[in-house]
């Protein structure tokens, strides 16, 4: 069993020696949550972020999904943010998952909601929000069973950046951004109300470059919290999956193991 770090509320932090141990444990968690959701609600809704998560999940999720009782045909997959580039562009989150992960899942595959390419930011955000509302009927704010998020060295998550006005957004479920400090500048992103409505949120962070910001997020008490620190599911569970280099500055007591 990997090591929980106790903290306030429902947060749990798990530390693994390296991404090679973290990946299978994350995939196992996804498969377990899929089984629970499919049994209780008939489907499993999963929101994915991009970046290094794509390769991690492409490597480890297909065997876990094949072994699990909830077939991917019962999954709904959406994306937590998207860069407004063509699907074939290397910066496209949906394009990366459609080429690397989705073909490897046991068929028939999941229903996938993507941001419509070619639209300007505001129209793309409105279109994606409408598609989410259709996929989550009767819910003012979509309640995902699981969101898998990354965190940047600056503390951003999804396309919610430090000091950006979108951190104050309370009405929209999807917001446009045309001035992202990280290229490409035009994006759409789920907003904090959606992130905090999820039944479970799992952050994944690896590498020593994340250590300093993780200390601020997990142990800090800042007047203006970083975006990732603002993700506190109201009635859901919050998990952090870290490798040892990413966790090296944390002073909370850690118990380190290799598998979940």
C-alpha positions in Angstrom: 0.0 0.0 0.0 1.2 3.5 -0.8 1.6 6.1 1.8 -1.3 8.3 2.9 -0.4 11.8 4.3 -3.1 12.8 6.7 -4.4 16.3 6.5 -7.5 18.4 6.9 -10.7 17.2 5.3 -10.9 14.3 2.9 -7.5 14.9 1.3 -5.1 12.0 1.0 -1.6 12.2 -0.5 0.1 9.1 -1.8 3.8 8.9 -2.6 5.4 6.4 -4.9 9.1 5.9 -5.7 8.7 6.8 -9.4 6.1 7.2 -12.2 6.6 3.5 -13.0 4.9 2.6 -9.7 2.5 5.5 -9.7 1.0 4.8 -13.1 -0.4 1.3 -12.4 -1.8 2.5 -9.0 -3.5 5.4 -10.8 -4.9 3.1 -13.4 -6.2 0.7 -10.7 -7.9 3.6 -9.0 -9.6 4.7 -12.3 -10.8 1.1 -12.9 -12.1 0.8 -9.3 -14.0 4.1 -9.6 -15.4 3.0 -12.9 -16.7 -0.2 -11.4 -18.4 1.7 -8.5 -20.0 4.3 -10.8 -21.2 1.8 -13.3 -22.8 -0.3 -10.7 -24.4 2.7 -8.8 -25.3 5.0 -11.7 -25.0 2.9 -14.9 -22.0 4.8 -16.3 -18.6 6.2 -15.3 -17.9 9.9 -16.1 -14.2 10.7 -16.4 -12.5 14.0 -17.0 -8.9 14.0 -18.1 -6.1 16.6 -18.3 -3.3 16.4 -20.8 0.4 16.8 -20.7 2.5 14.0 -19.1 -0.7 12.3 -18.0 -1.4 11.1 -21.5 1.6 8.8 -21.7 1.1 7.6 -18.1 -2.5 6.6 -18.8 -1.8 5.3 -22.2 0.7 2.9 -20.7 -1.2 1.7 -17.6 -4.9 2.2 -18.1 -5.7 -0.3 -20.9 -4.6 -3.4 -18.9 -6.4 -2.1 -15.8 -9.6 -1.4 -17.8 -9.4 -4.8 -19.4 -9.2 -6.5 -16.0 -12.0 -4.3 -14.5 -15.7 -5.1 -14.5 -16.8 -1.8 -16.0 -16.3 -2.0 -19.7 -15.1 1.3 -21.3 -18.4 1.2 -23.4 -20.0 2.4 -20.1 -17.6 5.3 -19.7 -18.1 9.0 -20.7 -14.7 10.7 -21.2 -14.4 14.4 -21.4 -11.4 16.8 -21.2 -10.7 19.2 -18.3 -9.3 21.8 -20.6 -8.3 22.1 -24.3 -5.9 24.1 -26.4 -7.8 25.6 -29.4 -5.7 23.9 -32.0 -6.5 21.2 -34.6 -6.9 17.7 -33.3 -3.8 16.6 -35.2 -1.7 19.4 -33.6 0.7 18.1 -30.9 -0.8 20.5 -28.4 -4.3 19.0 -28.7 -5.3 17.1 -25.5 -8.1 15.3 -27.3 -5.9 14.5 -30.2 -3.2 13.0 -27.9 -5.7 10.8 -26.1 -7.4 9.8 -29.3 -4.1 8.7 -30.8 -2.4 7.2 -27.8 -4.9 6.0 -25.2 -8.4 5.4 -26.7 -7.4 2.9 -29.4 -5.8 0.8 -26.7 -8.8 0.5 -24.5 -10.9 -2.7 -24.9 -13.7 -2.1 -27.3 -16.3 -0.9 -27.8 -14.7 2.3 -26.5 -16.1 5.1 -24.4 -18.3 8.0 -25.4 -15.9 10.9 -25.8 -16.8 14.6 -25.6 -14.3 16.9 -27.3 -14.2 20.6 -27.8 -15.3 21.5 -31.3 -12.2 22.6 -33.3 -12.2 25.7 -35.4 -14.4 27.9 -33.2 -13.2 31.1 -31.5 -12.7 30.8 -27.7 -16.0 32.1 -26.4 -18.0 30.1 -28.9 -15.9 27.0 -28.2 -16.5 27.3 -24.5 -20.3 27.8 -24.9 -20.5 24.9 -27.3 -18.6 22.6 -24.9 -20.7 23.7 -22.0 -23.9 22.9 -23.9 -22.5 19.4 -24.8 -21.7 18.8 -21.2 -25.2 19.8 -20.1 -26.6 17.4 -22.6 -24.4 14.7 -21.2 -25.3 15.5 -17.6 -29.0 16.1 -17.8 -30.7 17.7 -14.8 -27.4 18.9 -13.3 -26.7 22.7 -13.2 -23.1 21.8 -12.6 -21.8 18.5 -14.1 -20.8 16.0 -11.4 -18.0 13.9 -12.7 -17.3 10.6 -11.0 -13.5 11.2 -11.4 -11.3 14.1 -12.6 -7.6 13.4 -13.2 -5.7 16.7 -13.0 -2.1 17.8 -13.4 -0.4 20.7 -11.8 2.2 23.1 -13.3 5.3 24.4 -11.6 3.4 27.7 -11.1 0.5 26.0 -9.4 -1.9 26.1 -12.4 -4.3 23.3 -13.1 -6.5 22.8 -16.2 -6.1 26.2 -17.8 -6.7 28.1 -14.5 -3.6 30.2 -13.9 -2.4 32.1 -10.8 -3.9 35.6 -10.6 -6.2 35.1 -13.6 -9.8 36.4 -13.4 -11.1 33.0 -14.3 -10.3 31.9 -10.7 -13.3 34.0 -9.6 -15.7 32.5 -12.2 -18.8 31.1 -10.4 -21.5 31.0 -13.0 -20.0 29.3 -16.1 -19.1 25.7 -16.2 -16.7 26.1 -19.1 -14.7 29.3 -19.7 -12.7 30.7 -22.5 -9.2 32.0 -22.2 -7.4 33.9 -24.9 -4.4 35.2 -22.9 -3.0 32.0 -21.4 0.5 32.7 -20.0 1.5 29.3 -21.3 1.2 28.8 -25.0 -0.9 28.3 -27.0 -2.9 31.4 -25.7 -6.4 30.3 -26.8 -8.0 27.6 -24.7 -11.2 26.5 -22.9 -11.2 25.1 -19.4 -13.6 23.6 -16.9 -14.1 26.1 -14.0 -13.6 25.7 -10.3 -17.3 25.0 -9.6 -17.1 21.9 -11.9 -13.8 20.8 -10.3 -15.2 21.1 -6.9 -18.4 19.3 -7.7 -16.7 16.1 -8.6 -17.1 12.9 -6.6 -13.4 12.4 -6.7 -10.4 14.5 -7.9 -7.0 13.0 -8.3 -4.0 15.3 -8.9 -0.9 13.7 -10.4 2.5 15.4 -10.1 5.9 13.9 -10.7 9.5 15.2 -10.7 11.6 17.5 -8.6 10.5 20.6 -10.5 7.1 20.3 -8.8 8.5 20.0 -5.3 8.4 23.7 -4.3 5.0 24.4 -5.6 3.6 21.3 -4.0 4.8 22.4 -0.6 2.9 25.7 -1.1 -0.2 23.9 -2.2 -0.3 21.1 0.4 1.3 22.8 3.4 0.8 26.5 2.7 -1.9 28.8 4.0 -1.8 31.6 1.5 -4.2 34.5 1.4 -4.5 34.1 -2.4 -4.2 30.4 -2.9 -2.7 28.9 -6.1 -5.2 27.5 -8.5 -4.6 23.9 -7.6 -5.0 24.7 -3.9 -8.5 26.0 -4.7 -9.6 22.5 -5.7 -11.4 21.3 -2.7 -14.4 19.1 -3.6 -17.4 20.1 -1.6 -18.7 16.6 -0.9 -16.2 14.5 -2.9 -12.8 13.0 -2.2 -9.4 14.6 -3.0 -6.3 12.5 -3.8 -2.8 13.5 -4.7 -0.5 11.0 -6.4 3.1 12.0 -6.2 6.5 10.5 -6.8 9.3 10.8 -4.3 11.1 13.7 -6.2 7.9 15.7 -6.3 7.2 15.1 -2.5 10.8 15.8 -1.4 10.0 19.1 0.3 6.9 18.0 2.1 7.4 17.9 5.9 4.2 16.0 6.7 5.0 12.4 7.9 5.3 10.1 4.9 5.1 6.4 4.6 6.6 5.3 1.2 5.6 2.1 -0.6 5.7 1.0 -4.2 2.1 0.0 -5.0 -1.3 1.1 -4.0 
